[in-house]
């Protein structure tokens, strides 16, 4: 990576080279600012970083990243830095020794219970088993009100315990609301207008995004150990907001993951891109990368995901207590001069990738005051 810009020329220091940092850096450089991007890891791309493994399979080191968005402007912005491979993600869940489509749909219900319901019949069945919950505050409320207790126990309760280390009743309703229930046979995991994968991979996309002549990059740099090296006019921080303020209100809880990568000699390891394991094994899911990338190579590579309480922060844990603590940090962030907090960890939000891009474009517009075809975001 390139050598850092001298302090006298540094307009903006961007901490983190993932989606949040890279998008803000590119937009501010485009607007004429001199930008230095730093990251404590040895590469750009954040958690979306991908690379070829020893067997020539393009893998996502930090777990699968499947791009999808309703926003044509987010998609158009990223399309400046990549071509796309159309990809529609499908997921199955292993329950009682059999594989079922997830999100739950007509096929799931008919096969699971030995029924032959049409769409109207599925809708009537779900209405019958649903347990109305008012108000809907927790993920348990949301799931029981949607699919009832048996489907909740088979597909959601155990998965939640593994993924979050919490009961459904301890998580905000917003978590369960991310997964729909369908009365037809639609087995697509996402329904967004744009569903695709970067044709040359995420890392190549990030490298193009950060190739602007007014952007310099330093990797392998810990901001907290080296922050006195720079005196930028503006700092864009995309790391954990509680770490920035030295945990003065206590640590915000995050969920971490351990990724176990495996290569297998057979052409395919499983029947679809991702298989969830709500009740079996210590891992939550297995993803096979060749489905995502469309590669035609010998053998196949997969990743198993093991949720952990400690380690790199991946998921903010949404519940009222954590949100209240975050609000204390958010108030401090608003009072911080010349520092912008952007991204999943800095804003303590369970963002999808496109939501991070949208937040970063909005932040860049706030700094530059320039409205363009990308920063004036809508769907």
N, C-alpha and C positions, 0 to 999 in steps of 0.2 A: 504494500500500500504506500501511498505517497507520503512525503514528509510534511509535518504540520506547518501551516502558515504562521509567519511571525506574528507576535502579539500586536504589533502596530497595524497590521492589515486585517485582523480578525474582527469581523462584525458579529458573527454568530458562532457559538459553540453548541453543537448538537450532541447530546449524550444518548447513545444508543443508535445502532444502525439497522434496526428492524423497520417495520412498515411505518410507524409513527415518525421516527427520526429521519428515515430516508426521504419520505414524502415532503416533510417540512424543509429539509435541506435542499431538495431539488427545487421546490417552489421559491424559496428565498434566494437561492443562487440565480434562478431564472429572473428574479426581480432586481438583480444587481448586487446582492450582498455577498461578501466573502465569508465562506462557511468552512468550519472544521468539524468533521464527524468523528467521534471516538466511540469505541466499544470495548468492553472488557474481554470479549471473546476474540478469537483469532480470525474471525471472518465477519462479513456483512450478512444481512438477511435476518438477523434475530432468530426466532424460533422457526421461521419458514425456510431456513437454510437447507439446501439439498446438495447432494454430492454423489458421485459414482462410487459404489463400494468396490471391494477387491474383485468382485465377479462381474463388474461392468453394469450393474443395475443401479439406476438412479433412485436413491433413497432419500427420505426426509429424516435427518438425524434426530430431530426433536418431535417425532410423531407426525402423522399425516396432516397435511394442510390442503383442503379441497376448497377451491375458490368458487364462491357463488355470491351474487348480488342482485338486488332489484334496481340499483342505481345505474342508469346508462352512463352517467357522467363519471362515476367512479371507474366503471369499466373502460370508458373512452380514455380516461387519464392513464390508467395502467397500460392500455394498448399502445401508448407511445413507446413503451419499453419492452414489449414482448408481442409475439404472435401467440395464438391460442390453439390448444387442442380441445375440441368439444368433449366434455366428459360429464356424464350424469351418474351421481354416486348412488349406490345401492348398498343397503346394510341388512344383514340377517342377525337374529338373536337365537342362541342355543338355549332351549327351554325343555326340560325333561327328555333330553336326548335327541330332539328334533330341531330343525332350523326353520324359523318363521320370519317373514318380512317385518321389518321395523322401519318407520313407524307402523303401528298396528293398523291393519286394513282388513278388508273383507276376507282375503285369503287367510290371513293370520287367524281370524276368529273361526272361520269355517273349518280349517284344518285342525285347530287346537281343540275344538269342541265337537267335531264330527257333524257339523251342520251343513246346510246347503242354502244359505240365506242369500237373497238378492240385496241390492243396495238399500232399499227401503227396509228390508228385514234386519240388516245390520244396524241401521240407524235406530230401529225400534228396540233391538236387543241392547244396544249401548244405553239408550234412554231408560230401559228397565233396570239394568244393573248399576247405573250411576248412582252415587250417593250425593245428593245436593249439599253443598257446603256454603254457607253465607255467614260472614264474608269469606272470600277466598284469600287467605293470607299466606299460606305455606304451599310448598310443592305437593305435600300430601293432600291438602284441600283440592288443588288443581287436578291431580291425577284421579282421585276418587270421584270428583264431580264429572270427570270425562269418561272413565272406563270402568269404574267400580273396583271392588276390593280384590277379586281374584286376578284380574289382569294386572292390577297394580302390584300385587305380591309376586307374580310370575316375571314381570318385565322391568319393573321400576325400583322396587324396594331394595333388593339386594345390590343392584347396580349402583344405586345412590350411596349405600353404605360403603361400598368399595371406592367409588370415585371421589366422594367428598369426605368420608370419615364421619358422616352425620346421618341422622334419620331424615326421611322426607319431611317430617314435621318440623325440622330445624332449619330448613332451607326456604328462602323466599319463593313465592309462587312463580316468579319470573324464570327460574331454572327449568321447571317442568313445562312451562308454557312454550319453550323452544321446540318441543316435539309434538307435532299434531297427531290427531287420530282421524282415520279416513273410513268411509263406508264403501268405497269402491276398491278396485284392485290396483290402484296407483302405488307402485313400490319405490318411487323416487324418494330419496331421503330429503332432498331440497326441492322447492318449487320455484326458486327465483328465476327471473327473466334471463339472467346470464349465468351459465354454469360451464366452466372451462378450466383447464390447467395451462400454465405457461408452457409453451411448446418446447422451449429449451431449458425449462426449470426455473425455479424461483431465484436461485443465486445469480443466474445470468440476467434476469430482470433487474435485480437490485444493482448489479454492477453497471448496467446501462443507465439506470436512474441516477447513480452517483458519479457518473463519468463527466459531469459538467466541469468546465475549466475553472470555475470559481469554487469548486468543492475539493477539499483535501481530506484525507482519511488516515486515522491512526487506529489500528486494532491492537488488542492485548493491553489496553490501557484502563486502569481502574480510576474512574472519575474521583472517587472519594480520597484516594491516595495521591492524586496528582492535580486536584482542582486549583491549587495556588499557582500552577504554571501559566494560567491564562487569565486575562482580564477582558473578556468579550463584552461587547455592548449588549448582547442578548444571549441568554442560555436557554436552550430548549431541552428539557429533561423528560425522558421517557422511561426512567426506571421506577422502582417502588417509591411512592411519595413518602411513606413513613421512614424509609432509609434516608431520604434527603434531609428530613428534619430530625435525624438522629433518634427516632423512635420516642420522641418526647411525650407523646400521648399513648405509648405502648405500641407493640407491633401489630400491624394489620394481618389477619390470618390469610394465608395463601395455601393452595393445594399444589403439591409438586408431583412429578412423575418420574419414574425410572423406565428407560426404554431399553428393551432387550432385542437386538437385531439378530436375525437368523437367516442363513441361506440354505436352500434346499435344492436337491438335484432335479426334482420333477418340474414339469412345465408350469404347473399351477399348484398352489398349496390349499386353496379353498375356492368356493363357488362364486364369490363376489368380493368386492373391494375390501369391505370391513365386516367382521363377524363380532358381535357383542356377546359377552358372557355374564349375564346378570346374576347367575347363581352358582356357577362352577368356576373353579380356579381362582388364583389370587390376582390374575390380570383381568382387566375390564374388556379389552378388545384386541383383536389381531387385524392388522391391515397388510394387504399384499400390494406392493407398489406397482407391479406391472399393469394392474387394472387402471391405476391412476395415470400412468405415463404412456401406456400403449406400446412400451418397448417390446421388441421381438429379440430376445436373447435367451441363451441356454440357462436353465435353472431359474429360480425365483427367490426373491428376498422379501421377508416379512418383518414386522415389528410388533412385539407384545408390549402393552402398556400396564405398568404396575403403579397405581397411585401411592403416593407417599406423603406423610405429614411434613417432612423436612426436605430441604433441597432447593434447587432453583425455583423461584415463584412462577407458576404458570397460570393458575386460576384464582382470582379473587373469590372469596366465599361469600355469596350474597345472603345476608340476613340482617334484621334490624339493628342488632348490636354492632355489627361490623360497619354498617352504613353510618351509624351515629358517630363512631370513632373516626371514620373517614371524613365526615363533615368537619371535625375539628382540624384535621390536616388541610382540608380544602380551604378553610378560612385563613389559615396561615399562608397557603399558596397564593391566595388572592392579594395578600398584603406584601408578598415578596416582589421587590422591584426587579424588573428586567429578567425575570425567569418565567418561562412558559412550560406548563405541565401538560403533556399530551401522551395518550396511549392507554392500553389496558391496565398497566401497573401504576402509572402516574395518576390516572383518573379512577382507579379502583373500580373498573367496570368489566363485566364479562362480555367483551366485544368480540364479534367476528372480525375477520380480516378486513372486509369491506367497510365495516363501521370504524375501524382504526384509520383507514385511508380517509374516510369522510371527515373524521375528527381532525386529522392532520391538515387536510385541505382548508378546513374552517379556521384552524389556528394560523395557518400561513396567511390567509386573507386578513385575519385580525392584525397581523404584524405589518403587512404591506399596504393594506387598505385598497388593494386592487381586486376588483371583481372580474373574473374571466370565465371562460366556458367550463372550467373545472372547479373553481372555488365557489361559484354560485350554485350550490348543490341543491338538487331536488331529484325526484325519481323520473 
